[in-house]
Amino acid sequence: MSFNSIYETSGSALRAQVMRLDTIASNLANADTAASSSDEAFRAIKPVFSAVYQQAQDGQGLSAKVQMLGIVESDRQVEQRYEPNNPLANADGYVFYSNVNPLEEMADMMSASRSYQTSVEVMTRVNSMQQSILKLGQ
């Protein structure tokens, strides 16, 4: 596997983790938003990824990349609270809140952050290896 393949793999992993962090930030920002109906309530979003394997350019081994397939909404039920004095309450006095679970989002954020750090570390080590190879000729 060439150094370029390693950079491409790590780079695609970095982009994937950035997308995860973006969706987590959006979910946390809308965690306690209220709406007057279930259809208007914010629903948590999650990115969907796939591993793509292909023959390495140098013909030795496989190269892997992360591909983003899209973003999907959570199918978890939105929270319904009886708040007749709320200006957003429907005719029955209910207000609908987003289905975002802040605890799950924080755990997912820590996981995405660690994965991002790992990909950066891989790139740093590959760069260090390249520098060491260049020093061999001196």
C-alpha positions as CSV (number, residue, x, y, z in Angstrom):
1,M,0.0,0.0,0.0
2,S,1.4,3.4,-1.0
3,F,1.6,6.4,1.2
4,N,-0.9,8.1,-1.1
5,S,-3.4,5.3,-0.5
6,I,-3.0,5.7,3.2
7,Y,-3.6,9.5,3.0
8,E,-6.7,8.9,0.8
9,T,-8.1,6.4,3.3
10,S,-7.4,8.6,6.3
11,G,-8.7,11.7,4.5
12,S,-12.0,9.9,3.7
13,A,-12.3,8.9,7.4
14,L,-11.7,12.5,8.5
15,R,-14.4,13.7,6.2
16,A,-16.8,11.1,7.6
17,Q,-16.1,12.1,11.2
18,V,-16.6,15.8,10.3
19,M,-20.0,14.9,8.8
20,R,-20.9,13.0,12.0
21,L,-19.9,15.9,14.2
22,D,-21.9,18.3,12.0
23,T,-25.1,16.2,12.4
24,I,-24.5,15.8,16.1
25,A,-24.1,19.6,16.4
26,S,-27.4,20.1,14.6
27,N,-29.1,17.6,16.7
28,L,-27.9,19.1,20.0
29,A,-28.8,22.6,18.8
30,N,-32.4,21.4,18.3
31,A,-32.6,19.1,21.3
32,D,-35.4,21.0,23.1
33,T,-37.2,22.7,20.3
34,A,-41.0,22.6,20.5
35,A,-43.6,22.5,17.7
36,S,-47.3,22.5,17.5
37,S,-47.6,19.2,15.7
38,S,-45.7,15.9,15.4
39,D,-45.0,16.6,11.7
40,E,-43.3,19.9,12.5
41,A,-41.2,18.6,15.4
42,F,-37.4,18.3,14.7
43,R,-36.2,14.7,14.2
44,A,-32.6,13.7,14.9
45,I,-30.5,13.1,11.8
46,K,-27.8,10.6,11.3
47,P,-25.3,10.2,8.5
48,V,-25.0,6.8,6.7
49,F,-21.6,5.6,5.6
50,S,-20.3,2.7,3.6
51,A,-16.8,1.2,3.2
52,V,-15.6,1.1,-0.4
53,Y,-12.8,-1.4,-1.2
54,Q,-10.9,-1.3,-4.5
55,Q,-7.6,-2.6,-5.9
56,A,-4.8,-0.3,-4.8
57,Q,-3.3,1.8,-7.6
58,D,0.1,0.1,-7.2
59,G,-1.6,-3.3,-7.7
60,Q,-0.6,-4.4,-4.2
61,G,-3.5,-5.1,-1.9
62,L,-6.8,-3.4,-1.4
63,S,-7.5,0.3,-0.8
64,A,-10.4,1.3,1.4
65,K,-12.3,4.5,1.7
66,V,-15.4,5.8,3.5
67,Q,-18.2,6.9,1.3
68,M,-21.2,8.9,2.5
69,L,-24.5,7.5,1.3
70,G,-26.7,10.1,2.8
71,I,-28.4,11.5,5.9
72,V,-31.5,9.8,7.4
73,E,-34.0,11.0,10.0
74,S,-34.5,9.1,13.2
75,D,-37.7,7.1,13.4
76,R,-37.9,7.5,17.2
77,Q,-41.2,8.9,18.4
78,V,-41.2,12.6,19.2
79,E,-42.0,13.6,22.8
80,Q,-45.5,14.9,23.4
81,R,-46.2,17.0,26.6
82,Y,-49.4,18.4,27.9
83,E,-48.8,22.1,28.2
84,P,-52.1,23.9,27.6
85,N,-50.6,27.4,28.4
86,N,-47.8,27.1,25.8
87,P,-48.4,29.2,22.7
88,L,-47.4,26.3,20.5
89,A,-50.0,23.9,22.1
90,N,-52.4,22.3,19.7
91,A,-56.2,22.3,20.3
92,D,-55.8,19.4,22.8
93,G,-53.1,21.3,24.8
94,Y,-50.2,19.2,23.6
95,V,-46.7,20.5,22.5
96,F,-44.4,18.2,20.6
97,Y,-40.7,18.1,21.3
98,S,-37.8,16.8,19.2
99,N,-36.7,13.1,19.5
100,V,-33.1,14.0,20.2
101,N,-31.5,12.2,23.1
102,P,-28.7,14.5,24.3
103,L,-26.9,11.7,26.2
104,E,-26.7,9.5,23.1
105,E,-25.5,12.5,21.0
106,M,-22.8,13.3,23.5
107,A,-21.6,9.7,23.5
108,D,-21.7,9.7,19.7
109,M,-19.7,13.0,19.7
110,M,-17.0,11.5,21.9
111,S,-16.8,8.5,19.5
112,A,-16.6,10.7,16.4
113,S,-14.0,12.9,18.1
114,R,-11.8,9.9,19.0
115,S,-12.1,8.5,15.5
116,Y,-11.1,11.9,14.0
117,Q,-8.0,12.0,16.3
118,T,-7.1,8.5,15.3
119,S,-7.2,9.4,11.6
120,V,-5.1,12.5,12.3
121,E,-2.6,10.3,14.2
122,V,-2.3,7.9,11.2
123,M,-1.6,10.9,8.9
124,T,1.0,12.2,11.3
125,R,2.8,8.9,11.5
126,V,2.8,8.4,7.7
127,N,4.3,11.9,7.4
128,S,6.9,11.0,10.0
129,M,7.8,7.8,8.0
130,Q,8.2,9.8,4.8
131,Q,10.5,12.2,6.5
132,S,12.6,9.3,7.9
133,I,12.9,7.8,4.4
134,L,14.1,11.2,3.0
135,K,16.7,11.3,5.7
136,L,18.1,7.9,4.7
137,G,19.7,9.5,1.6
138,Q,21.7,12.1,3.6
